[in-house]
């Protein structure tokens, strides 16, 4: 759902659909001819309905609202292939799109799973690619270098957290390439060693933790961050530190984590957990009730209850 929203807002819906609209519709267009999404953030609302037409999806309508008052009676556009929200925010006679667009635009789905030799985070990149931290960490060295030069406090916090989970790590060694000052790569120093180390010298888990620390400890993160399987490859202690970073970041922005491991679940309170249930026809989301689990929690952790299938959310 959130990835679809992201593609819509970046005008990449048609590329995302890629001539296979039925894979987005529940049991295909014969059962579900259209899909709708309503999204709310603070007092702003944005929603659309997509209809299958031939080999793609088009907007049956697209609308915005404020304080929960939807304006689908007067949609900003109909029958178009890519979102008109940004265009409406710039020129629409109604001021609502002007306020809604910045809110919903600042949404990013992050995915740091690729730690192979071709991983975006391991590559040499343009040193000026630092406007924002890319969803796949493709500009990791450039963004860290910008933090080092412009936000030294946050940069130091990132290094401190990395040292907590990787004691061998001393510090980053970030600077433009001496052979090409427009390029930069991720380099670092190891405690007690003068050897050369770059991203290819890091374990998968350590590289992912560096990406996560950069995302969560940066000075101005996106207003809504979505992370899928963020604990992948991390040591249990690293997961505890990660949970602390998530909790701290949640005081500034909204975070949504998709996860299953017991170790990470144990770091949160019941009211922080939403269980997804699919009955074959639909998916429902249910927030855990602390009072209903009180008797269980006197003897078991949330992770224990997850393993015992008390919380639900079975495959």
C-alpha positions as CSV (number, residue, x, y, z in Angstrom):
1,X,0.0,0.0,0.0
2,X,2.7,2.5,1.0
3,X,4.9,1.6,-1.9
4,X,1.9,2.1,-4.3
5,X,1.4,5.5,-2.6
6,X,5.0,6.4,-3.1
7,X,4.9,5.5,-6.8
8,X,1.8,7.6,-7.3
9,X,3.3,10.6,-5.6
10,X,6.5,10.4,-7.7
11,X,4.6,10.0,-11.0
12,X,5.8,6.4,-11.4
13,X,2.4,4.7,-11.3
14,X,2.5,3.5,-14.9
15,X,6.0,2.2,-14.6
16,X,5.1,0.4,-11.4
17,X,2.0,-1.2,-12.9
18,X,4.1,-2.3,-15.9
19,X,1.1,-3.6,-17.9
20,X,0.0,-5.9,-15.1
21,X,-2.8,-4.1,-13.4
22,X,-4.5,-7.3,-12.2
23,X,-1.7,-8.1,-9.7
24,X,-2.7,-5.0,-7.7
25,X,-6.4,-6.0,-7.7
26,X,-7.7,-8.6,-5.2
27,X,-8.2,-11.8,-7.3
28,X,-8.0,-9.7,-10.5
29,X,-10.3,-7.2,-12.1
30,X,-13.3,-9.6,-12.5
31,X,-13.5,-9.7,-8.7
32,X,-12.1,-6.2,-7.9
33,X,-12.4,-3.8,-10.8
34,X,-10.9,-0.9,-8.8
35,X,-8.9,-0.1,-5.7
36,X,-9.1,2.9,-3.4
37,X,-6.7,4.4,-0.9
38,X,-7.4,7.1,1.7
39,X,-4.3,8.5,3.5
40,X,-4.3,10.9,6.5
41,X,-1.4,12.7,8.1
42,X,-2.1,15.3,10.9
43,X,-5.2,17.2,9.6
44,X,-4.5,16.6,6.0
45,X,-6.0,13.9,3.8
46,X,-5.3,12.5,0.4
47,X,-7.0,9.7,-1.5
48,X,-7.6,8.2,-4.9
49,X,-9.4,5.4,-6.7
50,X,-7.7,3.5,-9.4
51,X,-9.6,1.6,-12.1
52,X,-8.3,-1.1,-14.4
53,X,-8.5,0.0,-18.0
54,X,-7.0,-2.4,-20.6
55,X,-3.4,-3.0,-19.5
56,X,-3.0,-0.3,-16.9
57,X,-4.6,1.5,-14.0
58,X,-6.0,5.0,-14.3
59,X,-7.4,7.5,-11.7
60,X,-11.1,7.3,-11.5
61,X,-10.8,10.2,-9.2
62,X,-8.1,11.9,-7.0
63,X,-8.9,14.2,-4.1
64,X,-7.7,16.0,-1.0
65,X,-9.1,17.2,2.3
66,X,-8.5,18.9,5.5
67,X,-9.5,17.8,9.0
68,X,-11.0,14.6,7.6
69,X,-13.4,16.4,5.3
70,X,-12.9,14.6,1.9
71,X,-13.5,16.5,-1.3
72,X,-14.3,13.7,-3.6
73,X,-17.4,15.6,-4.7
74,X,-15.0,18.0,-6.4
75,X,-11.9,15.9,-7.3
76,X,-8.8,17.6,-8.4
77,X,-8.7,15.4,-11.5
78,X,-10.3,12.4,-13.1
79,X,-9.3,9.9,-15.9
80,X,-5.5,10.6,-15.7
81,X,-2.6,8.2,-15.6
82,X,-0.3,10.0,-13.2
83,X,-1.1,12.0,-10.1
84,X,-2.2,15.6,-10.5
85,X,-1.7,16.5,-6.8
86,X,1.6,18.3,-7.3
87,X,0.1,20.2,-10.3
88,X,-2.9,21.1,-8.2
89,X,-0.7,22.3,-5.3
90,X,0.9,24.8,-7.7
91,X,-2.1,26.1,-9.5
92,X,-5.4,24.8,-8.0
93,X,-8.0,27.5,-7.0
94,X,-8.6,25.5,-3.8
95,X,-5.7,26.0,-1.3
96,X,-6.1,22.6,0.3
97,X,-3.7,20.8,-2.2
98,X,-1.1,23.4,-1.4
99,X,-1.0,22.2,2.2
100,X,-1.7,18.5,1.6
101,X,1.1,17.9,-1.0
102,X,4.1,18.7,1.2
103,X,2.7,16.4,3.9
104,X,2.1,13.3,1.8
105,X,5.1,13.9,-0.4
106,X,7.5,13.5,2.5
107,X,7.0,9.7,2.7
108,X,9.8,7.2,2.0
109,X,9.9,3.4,1.9
110,X,13.4,2.3,2.9
111,X,14.9,-1.0,1.9
112,X,18.5,-1.9,2.9
113,X,18.4,-5.6,2.1
114,X,21.0,-5.6,-0.8
115,X,24.5,-6.0,0.7
116,X,26.0,-7.9,-2.2
117,X,29.1,-6.7,-4.1
118,X,26.7,-4.7,-6.4
119,X,24.9,-3.1,-3.4
120,X,24.2,0.6,-4.0
121,X,25.6,1.4,-0.6
122,X,29.1,0.0,-1.6
123,X,29.5,2.0,-4.8
124,X,31.5,5.1,-5.5
125,X,29.0,8.0,-5.9
126,X,28.8,11.7,-6.7
127,X,30.0,13.7,-3.8
128,X,27.1,16.2,-4.3
129,X,24.4,13.6,-4.1
130,X,23.4,14.6,-0.6
131,X,20.0,16.3,-0.9
132,X,18.3,13.5,1.0
133,X,19.2,9.9,2.0
134,X,18.1,7.6,-0.8
135,X,15.7,4.7,0.0
136,X,18.3,2.1,-1.0
137,X,21.3,3.9,0.6
138,X,22.7,4.6,-2.9
139,X,24.3,7.8,-1.7
140,X,25.4,6.6,1.7
141,X,29.0,7.9,1.5
142,X,28.0,11.3,0.0
143,X,25.3,11.8,2.6
144,X,27.5,10.8,5.5
145,X,30.2,13.2,4.2
146,X,27.6,16.0,4.1
147,X,26.6,15.2,7.7
148,X,30.3,15.2,8.7
149,X,30.8,18.7,7.2
150,X,27.5,20.3,8.0
151,X,26.0,18.4,11.0
152,X,28.9,17.2,13.1
153,X,26.8,16.5,16.2
154,X,24.5,14.1,14.4
155,X,27.4,12.6,12.5
156,X,29.2,11.9,15.8
157,X,26.1,10.2,17.2
158,X,26.0,7.9,14.2
159,X,29.6,6.9,14.7
160,X,29.0,6.4,18.5
161,X,26.1,4.0,17.8
162,X,28.0,2.1,15.2
163,X,30.8,1.6,17.8
164,X,28.3,0.2,20.2
165,X,27.5,-2.7,17.9
166,X,30.8,-3.0,16.1
167,X,33.6,-2.3,18.7
168,X,36.3,-2.8,16.0
169,X,35.0,0.3,14.2
170,X,37.0,3.5,15.0
171,X,35.6,6.1,12.7
172,X,34.7,7.0,9.1
173,X,37.4,8.2,6.8
174,X,35.4,10.3,4.4
175,X,36.7,12.7,1.8
176,X,36.4,13.2,-2.0
177,X,38.6,10.9,-4.1
178,X,42.1,12.3,-4.6
179,X,41.9,11.2,-8.2
180,X,38.4,12.6,-8.9
181,X,37.2,15.2,-6.4
182,X,33.6,14.8,-7.7
183,X,33.4,11.2,-6.4
184,X,33.4,9.6,-2.9
185,X,33.2,6.1,-1.5
186,X,32.6,4.7,2.0
187,X,35.9,4.3,3.8
188,X,36.6,3.8,7.5
189,X,39.3,3.0,10.1
190,X,39.5,-0.1,12.3
191,X,40.8,0.2,15.9
192,X,44.5,-0.6,16.1
193,X,45.0,-1.0,12.4
194,X,46.5,1.1,9.6
195,X,45.1,-1.1,6.9
196,X,42.6,0.2,4.3
197,X,38.9,-0.5,4.8
198,X,35.9,0.3,2.7
199,X,32.3,-0.9,2.4
200,X,33.4,-4.2,1.0
201,X,35.2,-4.9,4.3
202,X,32.0,-4.7,6.3
203,X,29.7,-7.6,7.2
204,X,26.2,-7.5,5.9
205,X,24.7,-6.8,9.3
206,X,27.2,-4.0,10.0
207,X,26.5,-2.3,6.7
208,X,22.8,-2.5,7.2
209,X,23.2,-1.0,10.7
210,X,25.2,1.9,9.3
211,X,22.4,2.6,6.9
212,X,19.8,2.4,9.6
213,X,21.8,4.6,12.0
214,X,22.2,7.2,9.2
215,X,18.5,7.2,8.5
216,X,17.2,7.4,12.1
217,X,19.8,9.8,13.5
218,X,19.9,12.3,10.6
219,X,18.9,15.9,11.6
220,X,15.8,16.1,9.4
221,X,14.3,12.7,8.5
222,X,11.2,12.3,6.4
223,X,7.9,12.8,8.2
224,X,6.9,9.2,7.6
225,X,9.5,6.4,7.4
226,X,8.5,2.8,6.4
227,X,11.0,0.0,7.1
228,X,10.6,-3.6,6.0
229,X,12.5,-6.4,7.9
230,X,14.9,-3.8,9.4
231,X,16.4,-6.4,11.7
232,X,17.8,-8.6,8.9
233,X,21.3,-9.9,9.6
234,X,21.7,-8.0,12.9
235,X,23.1,-9.4,16.1
236,X,20.5,-9.4,19.0
237,X,22.4,-6.6,20.8
238,X,22.4,-4.5,17.6
239,X,18.6,-5.1,17.5
240,X,18.3,-3.6,21.0
241,X,20.3,-0.6,20.0
242,X,18.2,-0.3,16.8
243,X,15.0,-0.3,18.9
244,X,16.3,2.5,21.0
245,X,17.1,4.6,17.9
246,X,13.6,3.8,16.6
247,X,12.0,5.0,19.8
248,X,14.0,8.2,19.8
249,X,13.2,8.9,16.2
250,X,9.5,8.2,16.8
251,X,9.4,11.4,18.9
252,X,10.2,13.4,15.8
253,X,8.6,11.5,12.9
254,X,6.1,8.7,12.3
255,X,7.7,5.2,11.8
256,X,6.1,2.1,10.5
257,X,8.1,-1.2,10.9
258,X,7.1,-4.4,9.2
259,X,8.8,-7.2,11.2
260,X,8.4,-10.7,12.7
261,X,11.4,-11.6,14.9
262,X,11.0,-12.1,18.6
263,X,14.0,-10.1,19.6
264,X,12.8,-6.9,18.0
265,X,9.2,-7.4,19.2
266,X,10.4,-7.7,22.8
267,X,11.8,-4.1,22.7
268,X,8.3,-2.6,22.3
269,X,5.2,-2.1,24.4
270,X,1.9,-3.8,23.4
271,X,0.3,-0.5,22.4
272,X,3.2,-0.1,19.8
273,X,2.3,-3.3,18.0
274,X,-0.3,-3.8,15.2
275,X,-1.0,-7.3,14.1
276,X,-1.9,-8.0,10.5
277,X,-4.4,-10.8,9.8
278,X,-5.4,-12.1,6.4
279,X,-8.4,-14.5,6.1
280,X,-7.9,-15.1,2.4
281,X,-10.4,-12.3,1.5
282,X,-9.0,-9.3,3.2
283,X,-6.2,-8.0,5.6
284,X,-7.2,-6.4,8.8
285,X,-5.0,-4.5,11.3
286,X,-5.5,-4.8,15.0
287,X,-3.5,-2.9,17.7
288,X,-2.7,-5.0,20.7
289,X,-4.7,-4.4,23.9
290,X,-2.4,-4.1,26.9
291,X,-5.2,-4.8,29.4
292,X,-6.4,-7.9,27.5
293,X,-2.8,-9.3,27.6
294,X,-2.1,-8.3,31.2
295,X,-2.5,-11.8,32.6
296,X,-0.2,-13.2,29.9
297,X,2.4,-10.4,30.3
298,X,2.9,-11.2,34.0
299,X,4.7,-14.4,33.0
300,X,5.6,-14.0,29.3
301,X,7.2,-11.4,27.0
302,X,5.6,-10.2,23.8
303,X,8.0,-12.4,21.9
304,X,6.9,-15.4,23.9
305,X,3.3,-14.7,23.1
306,X,4.1,-14.2,19.5
307,X,5.8,-17.6,19.4
308,X,2.8,-19.2,21.2
309,X,0.5,-17.7,18.6
310,X,-1.4,-15.8,21.3
311,X,-1.1,-12.5,19.4
312,X,-2.4,-13.9,16.1
313,X,-0.9,-12.8,12.8
314,X,-0.3,-16.3,11.5
315,X,1.0,-16.8,7.9
